[in-house]
């Protein structure tokens, strides 16, 4: 029973991380209208969160060495409630952006440390199962962060919707505090100097650099796609409400059916050929989103979501396989570049939207896919 409770606790931690991170995304068109700002300006809410994660992700392992893993996870979960609630009192976009940045700083101490906790506290034969449960919790959190605020904004307003997200996070923090046992097998990495040495080794490995670049491109496209398609469908002739825009993220869950088969795909085709095939399908999905019928847009969006999650799964696995020492710092660097890519996707997607609308965003997405394909073809074995 103790193992079941701990598994539930780490899945709950994953949920709390991503329900907060993605909570504004479905509301951006409505917030832009309320605050009388452009799509690019309101997308700073996404840039601030992902940018803050990029700053702190590589260093949370060092902090966990000092504080302890359970203490850091639970403290961050309780603390993240504060900026989530405080955003509801904001009267300007810069105020909201500031609190989103604070919120983002508190996400890596939850999700990166939870992943490390899984690797330490379960036997090797059980790690994959528990990591899978953690990914389920994270996926549900990402979906809920987009879907629940979308529905609630139409019913009770966006400020109350963020209050509900804060309440869900508080409940999750209490669950983790009560059910996650203190770490027993944790071995400190050797402190900041050891972590710095590992990071230097990682950034000298061309295979890892290439994989970090792929992570950058994956979240660049995710954020550019799911942020600006909301503006595309909120405008005539579609005129989607916040609820319908939140419903778009059901497509995000489709990947949960396919991702468990990644291992078999790698065995059949090899990592490089598999990812190049996935990228080709991803480009097809992006082009489908240019067509007018909603059914084709949703088909393209689903294909993009599935392909993005497949690339992410293969790339993170390649990081852990390639980094022989300091795997946690390697994963932290990957996460940092991944979220830098998310910030870049929001920023450059906004520029593309300003100049050419939704077709401009799709052109930026397709260009990034070509870059990722070139990196994979050149650098992966």
Secondary structure, 3 states (H helix, E strand, C coil): CHHHHHHHHHHHHHHHHHHHHCCCHHHHHHHHHHHCCCHHHHCHHHHHHHHHHHHHHHHHHHHHHHHCHHHHHHHHHHHHHHHHHHHHHCCCHHHHHHHHHHHHHCCHHHHHHHHHHHHHHCCHHHHHHHHHHHHHHHHHHHHHHHHHHHHHHHHHCHHHHHHHHHHHHHHHHHHHHHHCCCCCCCCCCCHHHHHHHHHHHHHCCHHHHHHHHHHHHHHHHHHHHHHHHHHHHHCCCCCCCHHHHHHHHHHHHHHHHHHHHHHHHHHHHCHHHHHHHHHHHHHHHHHHCCCCCHHHHHHHHHHHHHHHHHHHHHHHHHHHHHCCCCHHHHHHHHHHHHHHHHHHHHHHHHHHHHHHHHHHHHHHHHHHHHHHHHHHHHHCC
